[in-house]
Structure formats: C-alpha cells, structure tokens
Amino acid sequence: MTAIVCTKPGVTGPALLPHNNAVPSSPTGSGADRVVFLREFVRSPFTVAAVAPSGVPLANAITATLPRTGAPLVVELGPGTGAFTAAIQQRLGGRGQHLAIEINERFAGSLADRYPQVDVVVADARNLRDVLAHRGHQSADMIVSGLPWAAFAPDRQNDLLDAVTDVLAPHGAFTTFAYTHTRWLPPARRLRRSLSTRFEEVTIGQTVWANTPPAFVYYCRRPTSE
C-alpha cells in the first residue's frame, strides 16, 4: 500500500525529504527567461502550459533529494529555460551525468548553449527508454520533472508516468511538482492517484510560497511492478 505523507511547515518529515543544500540564485528566472517562456507559451500553450519559469526556491525543493555522493545519472524532463537545470548542476558539482529531455526545440537550443556540460536531447519524454538506451543506459538514479501535468490528457499522463517507472532504478527517486491553486482540480487529483499506484512511497512537500504561483513537490520512491 502506498504511503502518501504531507509535511507541515516547520516539520522535516521522513528521510525521503530534502537535505539542506540550498542552491543560490542564478540567472535562470531572469526577465529575459520570462520573456522567452511567455513567448513559447503563446506559441504552444499545451506543451509549455505556464507563463513563467519556476523560481529558485522551487528548484531547491525539487532537486533536494539528489544523491550527495557517487556519480548518479540524473534525467530532467521538460527543463524549459533551465530553472531546475541550474540547481541540478549545482548539486552534482561535476559528478555523474545530467541528461535533459525537452520537446521544445527553442528551449533545447538555448539550454544547450547555456549548459554545455548537460546532454540536451530534443525528444518526447514518453520515449525515455529509447533515449537512455541510445546512450548506453538502462536506468536513471533520479528523474526530475518540470512537465506540465495539468495540460495533459489522461492517456498522455499515464504514458509519461509509465515511461518514468520503466527506467527509474529501484533505489532511485522521482520528483515533480504541481501548483497549489490547482491541487483539487481533476488533472491534479488524477496525477496524485497515478503516483500512488506507481510508487510505494509518495511524499508531498511543503508549499513553496515564494514561487509564482505557489507550488509543492511530490517526492516518489520505490516504483511498483505495475
């Protein structure tokens, strides 16, 4: 049975929750990034599905379970302008490998220029296994998702989550986020149910009020066999 835990302000929560290793502010999320993000939203609202990139506080929260030792393979889904990319790179500190999968070619090109050390691939995240296999990998140690779940139809949402659990290592972690104001809408409730059927442990982090709009993170471990 899946454990779903909600943390309260001031409560650390289970061991799955973040370690304290905050990432300092970066150029990501600047005025220029916001303009680019808004322009891509206007061009393709159903793939971008947000009018502004996530902020540093949310990036800190969603990447906080990244392994602090070893050489992990970290896969980032839907990096956009790189709000989470900067945090992942900061936490890796030159260790491991960082693969970013972005379906928007403009975002991908900009991201590759900004972070030459990141392997940026233009692809649909549903093809995650093929992308990893092409690079000689069978599984990922951590998957960080910036995908706009609320914009996806049920079938696409299911396909994406199946792709995640198909390649996530048994010891790995999957993190994604949702906006607080959409928490009780049908797509968000469907996402929560889907996570609970695919992972033995799903922990809901504190609301990141400093993000625009406020958001919270799902921390997921131990993919089930379904």
C-alpha positions as a Markdown table, in Angstrom:
| # | Residue | x | y | z |
|---|---|---|---|---|
| 1 | Met | 0.0 | 0.0 | 0.0 |
| 2 | Thr | 1.4 | 3.4 | -1.0 |
| 3 | Ala | 2.3 | 5.8 | 1.8 |
| 4 | Ile | 1.3 | 9.4 | 1.0 |
| 5 | Val | 2.7 | 11.9 | 3.5 |
| 6 | Cys | 2.0 | 15.6 | 3.7 |
| 7 | Thr | 4.6 | 17.7 | 5.5 |
| 8 | Lys | 3.6 | 20.7 | 7.6 |
| 9 | Pro | 5.6 | 24.0 | 7.9 |
| 10 | Gly | 8.4 | 23.5 | 10.3 |
| 11 | Val | 8.3 | 19.7 | 10.1 |
| 12 | Thr | 11.1 | 17.9 | 8.5 |
| 13 | Gly | 9.2 | 14.7 | 7.6 |
| 14 | Pro | 10.5 | 11.3 | 6.6 |
| 15 | Ala | 14.1 | 10.6 | 5.4 |
| 16 | Leu | 12.9 | 11.0 | 1.8 |
| 17 | Leu | 12.6 | 14.7 | 2.2 |
| 18 | Pro | 15.3 | 17.2 | 1.2 |
| 19 | His | 18.7 | 17.6 | 2.8 |
| 20 | Asn | 19.7 | 21.2 | 3.4 |
| 21 | Asn | 21.9 | 22.2 | 0.5 |
| 22 | Ala | 20.3 | 25.2 | -1.0 |
| 23 | Val | 21.2 | 26.5 | -4.4 |
| 24 | Pro | 22.0 | 30.2 | -4.7 |
| 25 | Ser | 20.1 | 32.4 | -7.1 |
| 26 | Ser | 21.1 | 32.1 | -10.8 |
| 27 | Pro | 20.3 | 34.0 | -14.0 |
| 28 | Thr | 17.6 | 31.4 | -14.7 |
| 29 | Gly | 14.2 | 33.0 | -14.0 |
| 30 | Ser | 15.5 | 36.5 | -15.0 |
| 31 | Gly | 13.5 | 38.9 | -17.1 |
| 32 | Ala | 14.9 | 37.5 | -20.3 |
| 33 | Asp | 13.9 | 34.0 | -19.4 |
| 34 | Arg | 10.4 | 35.1 | -18.5 |
| 35 | Val | 10.1 | 36.8 | -21.9 |
| 36 | Val | 11.2 | 33.7 | -23.7 |
| 37 | Phe | 8.9 | 31.5 | -21.6 |
| 38 | Leu | 5.9 | 33.7 | -22.3 |
| 39 | Arg | 6.6 | 33.8 | -26.0 |
| 40 | Glu | 6.8 | 30.0 | -26.1 |
| 41 | Phe | 3.6 | 29.7 | -24.1 |
| 42 | Val | 1.8 | 31.8 | -26.7 |
| 43 | Arg | 3.2 | 29.7 | -29.5 |
| 44 | Ser | 2.4 | 26.3 | -27.9 |
| 45 | Pro | 0.3 | 26.7 | -24.7 |
| 46 | Phe | -0.4 | 22.9 | -24.5 |
| 47 | Thr | 3.2 | 21.9 | -24.3 |
| 48 | Val | 4.6 | 24.9 | -22.2 |
| 49 | Ala | 1.4 | 25.3 | -20.1 |
| 50 | Ala | 2.9 | 28.1 | -17.9 |
| 51 | Val | 3.5 | 31.8 | -18.4 |
| 52 | Ala | 6.7 | 32.0 | -16.4 |
| 53 | Pro | 9.6 | 29.7 | -15.4 |
| 54 | Ser | 9.8 | 28.2 | -11.9 |
| 55 | Gly | 11.8 | 30.1 | -9.3 |
| 56 | Val | 14.9 | 29.2 | -7.3 |
| 57 | Pro | 13.0 | 28.2 | -4.1 |
| 58 | Leu | 11.1 | 25.6 | -6.1 |
| 59 | Ala | 14.2 | 24.4 | -7.9 |
| 60 | Asn | 15.9 | 23.9 | -4.5 |
| 61 | Ala | 12.9 | 21.9 | -3.3 |
| 62 | Ile | 12.5 | 19.6 | -6.3 |
| 63 | Thr | 16.2 | 18.8 | -6.6 |
| 64 | Ala | 16.9 | 18.4 | -2.8 |
| 65 | Thr | 16.9 | 14.5 | -2.8 |
| 66 | Leu | 19.6 | 14.3 | -5.5 |
| 67 | Pro | 22.3 | 11.9 | -4.2 |
| 68 | Arg | 25.1 | 13.8 | -2.4 |
| 69 | Thr | 27.7 | 11.2 | -3.3 |
| 70 | Gly | 28.7 | 8.9 | -6.2 |
| 71 | Ala | 28.2 | 9.5 | -9.9 |
| 72 | Pro | 24.4 | 9.4 | -10.5 |
| 73 | Leu | 22.6 | 9.6 | -13.8 |
| 74 | Val | 20.1 | 12.4 | -13.3 |
| 75 | Val | 17.4 | 12.8 | -16.0 |
| 76 | Glu | 15.5 | 16.0 | -16.3 |
| 77 | Leu | 12.1 | 16.1 | -18.1 |
| 78 | Gly | 10.8 | 19.3 | -19.6 |
| 79 | Pro | 13.6 | 21.6 | -18.4 |
| 80 | Gly | 12.3 | 24.6 | -20.3 |
| 81 | Thr | 14.6 | 27.6 | -19.8 |
| 82 | Gly | 16.6 | 25.7 | -17.1 |
| 83 | Ala | 15.1 | 26.7 | -13.8 |
| 84 | Phe | 15.8 | 23.2 | -12.4 |
| 85 | Thr | 18.9 | 22.6 | -14.6 |
| 86 | Ala | 20.9 | 25.1 | -12.7 |
| 87 | Ala | 20.0 | 23.5 | -9.4 |
| 88 | Ile | 20.9 | 20.0 | -10.6 |
| 89 | Gln | 24.2 | 21.2 | -11.9 |
| 90 | Gln | 25.0 | 23.0 | -8.6 |
| 91 | Arg | 24.2 | 19.9 | -6.6 |
| 92 | Leu | 26.1 | 17.5 | -8.9 |
| 93 | Gly | 29.2 | 19.7 | -8.7 |
| 94 | Gly | 30.8 | 17.9 | -11.6 |
| 95 | Arg | 29.7 | 14.4 | -10.6 |
| 96 | Gly | 27.7 | 11.9 | -12.6 |
| 97 | Gln | 25.8 | 12.7 | -15.8 |
| 98 | His | 22.9 | 15.0 | -16.4 |
| 99 | Leu | 20.5 | 14.3 | -19.3 |
| 100 | Ala | 17.8 | 16.8 | -20.2 |
| 101 | Ile | 14.9 | 15.9 | -22.4 |
| 102 | Glu | 13.0 | 18.8 | -23.9 |
| 103 | Ile | 10.3 | 18.7 | -26.7 |
| 104 | Asn | 10.6 | 22.4 | -27.5 |
| 105 | Glu | 13.5 | 23.0 | -29.9 |
| 106 | Arg | 13.9 | 26.6 | -28.9 |
| 107 | Phe | 14.1 | 25.8 | -25.3 |
| 108 | Ala | 16.5 | 22.9 | -26.0 |
| 109 | Gly | 18.8 | 25.1 | -28.1 |
| 110 | Ser | 19.0 | 27.8 | -25.5 |
| 111 | Leu | 19.6 | 25.3 | -22.7 |
| 112 | Ala | 22.4 | 23.5 | -24.6 |
| 113 | Asp | 24.2 | 26.9 | -25.2 |
| 114 | Arg | 23.8 | 27.8 | -21.5 |
| 115 | Tyr | 24.8 | 24.5 | -20.1 |
| 116 | Pro | 27.3 | 22.7 | -22.5 |
| 117 | Gln | 28.0 | 20.1 | -19.8 |
| 118 | Val | 24.4 | 18.9 | -19.9 |
| 119 | Asp | 23.3 | 16.4 | -22.5 |
| 120 | Val | 20.3 | 18.1 | -24.0 |
| 121 | Val | 18.0 | 16.0 | -26.2 |
| 122 | Val | 15.0 | 17.1 | -28.3 |
| 123 | Ala | 12.5 | 14.3 | -27.7 |
| 124 | Asp | 9.2 | 13.4 | -26.3 |
| 125 | Ala | 9.6 | 12.2 | -22.7 |
| 126 | Arg | 7.4 | 9.2 | -23.5 |
| 127 | Asn | 10.4 | 7.8 | -25.4 |
| 128 | Leu | 12.6 | 7.9 | -22.3 |
| 129 | Arg | 13.7 | 4.3 | -22.5 |
| 130 | Asp | 14.9 | 4.7 | -26.1 |
| 131 | Val | 16.8 | 7.9 | -25.3 |
| 132 | Leu | 18.6 | 6.3 | -22.5 |
| 133 | Ala | 19.3 | 3.1 | -24.4 |
| 134 | His | 20.8 | 5.2 | -27.3 |
| 135 | Arg | 23.3 | 6.5 | -24.7 |
| 136 | Gly | 24.0 | 3.1 | -23.2 |
| 137 | His | 21.9 | 3.4 | -20.1 |
| 138 | Gln | 19.3 | 1.1 | -18.8 |
| 139 | Ser | 18.1 | 3.1 | -15.8 |
| 140 | Ala | 18.3 | 6.5 | -14.1 |
| 141 | Asp | 19.2 | 7.2 | -10.5 |
| 142 | Met | 17.0 | 10.3 | -10.3 |
| 143 | Ile | 14.3 | 11.8 | -12.5 |
| 144 | Val | 13.3 | 15.4 | -12.1 |
| 145 | Ser | 10.2 | 16.5 | -13.9 |
| 146 | Gly | 9.2 | 20.0 | -14.9 |
| 147 | Leu | 6.4 | 18.7 | -17.2 |
| 148 | Pro | 3.0 | 20.5 | -17.1 |
| 149 | Trp | 0.9 | 17.6 | -15.9 |
| 150 | Ala | -2.3 | 19.6 | -15.7 |
| 151 | Ala | -2.2 | 20.2 | -19.5 |
| 152 | Phe | -2.0 | 16.5 | -20.4 |
| 153 | Ala | -4.9 | 14.3 | -21.3 |
| 154 | Pro | -5.2 | 11.1 | -19.1 |
| 155 | Asp | -3.6 | 8.8 | -21.7 |
| 156 | Arg | -0.6 | 11.0 | -22.2 |
| 157 | Gln | -0.2 | 11.5 | -18.4 |
| 158 | Asn | -0.3 | 7.7 | -18.0 |
| 159 | Asp | 2.2 | 7.1 | -20.8 |
| 160 | Leu | 4.6 | 9.6 | -19.3 |
| 161 | Leu | 4.5 | 8.1 | -15.8 |
| 162 | Asp | 4.9 | 4.6 | -17.3 |
| 163 | Ala | 8.0 | 5.8 | -19.1 |
| 164 | Val | 9.4 | 7.2 | -15.8 |
| 165 | Thr | 8.8 | 4.0 | -13.8 |
| 166 | Asp | 10.1 | 1.9 | -16.6 |
| 167 | Val | 13.6 | 3.3 | -16.3 |
| 168 | Leu | 13.8 | 4.5 | -12.7 |
| 169 | Ala | 16.3 | 2.4 | -10.7 |
| 170 | Pro | 14.8 | 0.6 | -7.7 |
| 171 | His | 16.9 | 2.8 | -5.4 |
| 172 | Gly | 16.0 | 5.9 | -7.4 |
| 173 | Ala | 13.8 | 8.9 | -6.8 |
| 174 | Phe | 11.3 | 10.7 | -8.9 |
| 175 | Thr | 10.3 | 14.3 | -8.2 |
| 176 | Thr | 7.8 | 16.5 | -9.8 |
| 177 | Phe | 5.6 | 19.5 | -8.8 |
| 178 | Ala | 2.1 | 20.9 | -9.0 |
| 179 | Tyr | 0.7 | 24.3 | -8.4 |
| 180 | Thr | -1.1 | 24.7 | -5.1 |
| 181 | His | -4.1 | 26.5 | -6.6 |
| 182 | Thr | -4.8 | 23.5 | -9.0 |
| 183 | Arg | -4.4 | 20.9 | -6.3 |
| 184 | Trp | -8.1 | 19.9 | -6.2 |
| 185 | Leu | -8.7 | 20.1 | -9.9 |
| 186 | Pro | -9.3 | 16.8 | -11.8 |
| 187 | Pro | -5.9 | 16.7 | -13.6 |
| 188 | Ala | -4.0 | 17.2 | -10.3 |
| 189 | Arg | -6.1 | 14.7 | -8.4 |
| 190 | Arg | -5.6 | 12.2 | -11.3 |
| 191 | Leu | -1.8 | 12.8 | -11.0 |
| 192 | Arg | -1.8 | 12.1 | -7.3 |
| 193 | Arg | -3.8 | 8.9 | -7.8 |
| 194 | Ser | -1.5 | 7.8 | -10.6 |
| 195 | Leu | 1.6 | 8.4 | -8.5 |
| 196 | Ser | 0.1 | 6.4 | -5.6 |
| 197 | Thr | -0.4 | 3.4 | -7.8 |
| 198 | Arg | 3.1 | 3.5 | -9.3 |
| 199 | Phe | 5.2 | 4.2 | -6.2 |
| 200 | Glu | 5.3 | 2.6 | -2.8 |
| 201 | Glu | 6.2 | 5.9 | -1.2 |
| 202 | Val | 4.8 | 9.3 | -2.2 |
| 203 | Thr | 5.6 | 12.3 | 0.0 |
| 204 | Ile | 4.1 | 15.7 | -0.5 |
| 205 | Gly | 6.4 | 18.6 | 0.4 |
| 206 | Gln | 5.6 | 21.9 | 2.0 |
| 207 | Thr | 4.1 | 24.6 | -0.2 |
| 208 | Val | 6.8 | 26.8 | -1.8 |
| 209 | Trp | 5.0 | 30.2 | -1.3 |
| 210 | Ala | 8.0 | 32.1 | -2.8 |
| 211 | Asn | 7.3 | 30.5 | -6.2 |
| 212 | Thr | 5.0 | 32.3 | -8.7 |
| 213 | Pro | 2.4 | 30.8 | -8.5 |
| 214 | Pro | 2.9 | 28.8 | -5.2 |
| 215 | Ala | 3.7 | 25.1 | -5.8 |
| 216 | Phe | 4.6 | 21.9 | -3.9 |
| 217 | Val | 6.7 | 18.9 | -4.8 |
| 218 | Tyr | 5.9 | 15.2 | -4.9 |
| 219 | Tyr | 8.8 | 13.0 | -3.8 |
| 220 | Cys | 8.4 | 9.4 | -5.1 |
| 221 | Arg | 10.4 | 6.3 | -4.4 |
| 222 | Arg | 10.3 | 2.6 | -5.0 |
| 223 | Pro | 8.4 | 2.1 | -8.3 |
| 224 | Thr | 5.9 | -0.8 | -8.1 |
| 225 | Ser | 5.8 | -3.6 | -10.6 |
| 226 | Glu | 2.6 | -2.4 | -12.2 |
